[in-house]
Amino acid sequence: MNERKPKWLGDSRIKSTEEHIRAIESRIENLKIHYNQFFAGEITAPPEKERETIEMLIRRLLSEEHRSPRINLLVQNLASRFNLFNNRWLKQLHELEVDYHPQKRQSERSAAGGKTISPTTKFQEIDVSLNREDSFEQLFNSYRNMTLNPAISLEAKEKWINSLKAKMISANLVDAKISIAREEGKLKVRVKK
């Protein structure tokens, strides 16, 4: 005989799912606090295990069939909210990893940054990266030193750097070699891979 389950059993399952969703929401809030503390330097390691645990719980919730559209909506909202935070955290972690450079000796830094180029120099090639703002500063200094009139306004400098960044982005380049050459009395700037 097929016996129908009482309606309240379904309701209790919905209640427990709602409680489960609320518990995950509070864990996400705690995780958000821990990540903020990590990025502020208050704790030394990112809370990766907790993030992975919450991600697994949300995946499990998404894979279950829910009887009510309300529960489906709550689960979808929870998943999208977590994904929003998760993407932001992963992006910030990636930026921290990319910006990390092993310490160079001070003499190497000053030698690389202290080069002056005379206006008679005909060609120079500089490595730049969208992840390193200082590489564009170095490129601009080389460009300015090769011009006959090195007095360039801050506005013109920003416009010049932003146009090069736009060219790199449109060519899908994160790292590039930029050559500056004096041809027929004019400076030619080329972006290479």
C-alpha positions as CSV (number, residue, x, y, z in Angstrom):
1,M,0.0,0.0,0.0
2,N,1.1,3.4,-0.8
3,E,0.8,5.5,2.2
4,R,0.9,9.3,1.9
5,K,3.3,11.1,4.1
6,P,1.6,13.7,6.3
7,K,2.0,17.3,5.0
8,W,3.8,18.4,8.2
9,L,6.8,16.1,7.3
10,G,7.3,18.1,4.2
11,D,7.0,21.3,6.1
12,S,9.5,20.2,8.7
13,R,12.0,19.5,6.0
14,I,11.4,22.9,4.5
15,K,12.0,24.4,8.0
16,S,15.2,22.5,8.4
17,T,16.4,23.6,5.0
18,E,15.7,27.2,5.9
19,E,17.6,26.8,9.1
20,H,20.4,25.2,7.2
21,I,20.4,28.2,4.8
22,R,20.5,30.6,7.7
23,A,23.4,28.7,9.3
24,I,25.4,28.9,6.0
25,E,24.6,32.7,5.7
26,S,26.1,33.3,9.2
27,R,29.1,31.2,8.2
28,I,29.5,33.4,5.1
29,E,29.4,36.5,7.3
30,N,32.0,35.1,9.6
31,L,34.1,34.1,6.6
32,K,33.8,37.6,5.2
33,I,35.1,39.0,8.5
34,H,38.0,36.6,8.5
35,Y,38.9,37.6,4.9
36,N,38.7,41.3,5.8
37,Q,41.1,40.6,8.7
38,F,43.4,38.7,6.4
39,F,43.6,41.5,3.9
40,A,44.1,44.0,6.6
41,G,47.0,41.9,7.9
42,E,45.5,41.0,11.2
43,I,45.7,37.3,10.5
44,T,48.5,35.6,8.6
45,A,46.7,32.9,6.5
46,P,43.5,33.2,4.5
47,P,40.6,31.0,5.7
48,E,40.7,28.7,2.7
49,K,39.4,25.6,4.4
50,E,36.3,27.3,5.7
51,R,35.7,28.8,2.2
52,E,36.0,25.4,0.6
53,T,33.6,23.9,3.2
54,I,31.0,26.5,2.6
55,E,31.4,26.1,-1.1
56,M,30.8,22.3,-0.8
57,L,27.7,22.9,1.4
58,I,26.3,25.3,-1.2
59,R,27.0,22.9,-4.0
60,R,25.2,20.2,-2.0
61,L,22.2,22.5,-1.5
62,L,22.1,23.3,-5.2
63,S,22.1,19.7,-6.2
64,E,19.2,18.7,-4.0
65,E,15.6,18.9,-5.3
66,H,13.5,21.3,-3.2
67,R,9.8,21.1,-3.0
68,S,9.1,24.8,-2.7
69,P,10.0,27.6,-5.1
70,R,10.7,29.7,-2.1
71,I,13.4,27.4,-0.9
72,N,14.8,27.3,-4.5
73,L,15.0,31.1,-4.5
74,L,16.7,31.2,-1.1
75,V,19.3,28.6,-2.2
76,Q,19.9,30.5,-5.5
77,N,20.3,33.8,-3.6
78,L,22.7,32.2,-1.1
79,A,24.7,30.7,-3.9
80,S,25.0,34.0,-5.9
81,R,25.9,35.9,-2.8
82,F,28.6,33.5,-1.9
83,N,29.9,33.5,-5.5
84,L,30.1,37.3,-5.4
85,F,32.2,37.3,-2.3
86,N,34.2,34.2,-3.4
87,N,35.2,35.8,-6.7
88,R,36.2,39.1,-4.9
89,W,38.3,37.2,-2.4
90,L,40.0,35.0,-5.1
91,K,40.7,38.1,-7.1
92,Q,42.3,39.9,-4.2
93,L,44.3,36.8,-3.3
94,H,45.5,36.6,-6.9
95,E,46.5,40.3,-6.8
96,L,48.4,39.7,-3.6
97,E,50.3,36.8,-5.2
98,V,51.0,38.7,-8.5
99,D,52.2,41.8,-6.6
100,Y,54.5,39.8,-4.5
101,H,58.1,40.2,-5.7
102,P,61.1,38.7,-4.0
103,Q,63.2,41.4,-2.6
104,K,65.9,42.6,-4.9
105,R,69.1,44.0,-3.7
106,Q,68.9,47.8,-3.4
107,S,71.8,48.3,-5.8
108,E,69.9,46.5,-8.6
109,R,66.8,48.7,-8.0
110,S,68.7,52.0,-8.0
111,A,70.7,51.0,-11.0
112,A,67.6,50.0,-13.0
113,G,65.6,53.1,-12.0
114,G,68.5,55.6,-12.1
115,K,69.2,55.2,-15.9
116,T,69.0,58.4,-17.8
117,I,68.6,58.4,-21.5
118,S,69.8,61.2,-23.7
119,P,67.6,62.7,-26.3
120,T,70.0,61.4,-28.9
121,T,69.2,57.8,-28.1
122,K,67.4,56.3,-31.1
123,F,65.8,53.1,-29.8
124,Q,64.8,51.6,-26.5
125,E,62.7,48.6,-25.5
126,I,61.0,48.3,-22.1
127,D,59.0,45.4,-20.5
128,V,55.7,46.5,-19.0
129,S,52.9,44.7,-17.2
130,L,49.4,45.7,-16.4
131,N,50.0,44.2,-13.0
132,R,52.9,46.6,-12.2
133,E,52.2,50.3,-12.3
134,D,55.9,51.1,-11.7
135,S,56.7,49.5,-15.1
136,F,54.6,52.2,-16.8
137,E,56.3,54.9,-14.8
138,Q,59.7,53.6,-15.9
139,L,58.4,53.5,-19.5
140,F,57.2,57.1,-19.3
141,N,60.5,58.3,-17.9
142,S,62.3,56.7,-20.8
143,Y,59.8,58.3,-23.2
144,R,60.2,61.7,-21.6
145,N,64.0,61.4,-21.6
146,M,64.0,60.6,-25.4
147,T,61.8,63.6,-26.3
148,L,63.3,66.9,-27.2
149,N,61.0,68.7,-24.8
150,P,61.0,66.7,-21.5
151,A,58.5,69.0,-19.8
152,I,55.3,67.0,-20.1
153,S,52.3,67.8,-17.9
154,L,50.8,65.3,-15.5
155,E,47.6,65.2,-17.5
156,A,49.5,64.4,-20.7
157,K,51.4,61.7,-18.9
158,E,48.3,60.0,-17.6
159,K,46.6,60.2,-21.0
160,W,49.7,58.7,-22.6
161,I,49.9,55.8,-20.1
162,N,46.2,55.1,-20.3
163,S,46.3,55.0,-24.1
164,L,49.1,52.4,-23.9
165,K,47.1,50.4,-21.3
166,A,44.1,50.5,-23.6
167,K,46.1,49.2,-26.5
168,M,47.4,46.3,-24.3
169,I,44.0,45.4,-23.1
170,S,42.5,45.5,-26.6
171,A,45.3,43.2,-27.7
172,N,44.7,40.9,-24.7
173,L,48.2,41.5,-23.4
174,V,49.0,41.5,-19.7
175,D,52.8,41.7,-20.3
176,A,54.4,43.4,-23.3
177,K,57.5,44.9,-24.7
178,I,57.1,48.5,-25.7
179,S,59.7,49.9,-28.0
180,I,60.3,53.6,-28.4
181,A,62.2,54.7,-31.5
182,R,63.2,58.0,-33.0
183,E,62.4,57.9,-36.7
184,E,62.5,61.0,-38.9
185,G,62.7,63.3,-35.9
186,K,59.6,61.8,-34.2
187,L,59.2,59.3,-31.5
188,K,57.4,56.1,-32.5
189,V,55.9,53.9,-29.8
190,R,55.1,50.2,-30.6
191,V,53.5,47.6,-28.4
192,K,55.0,44.1,-28.9
193,K,54.1,40.7,-27.3
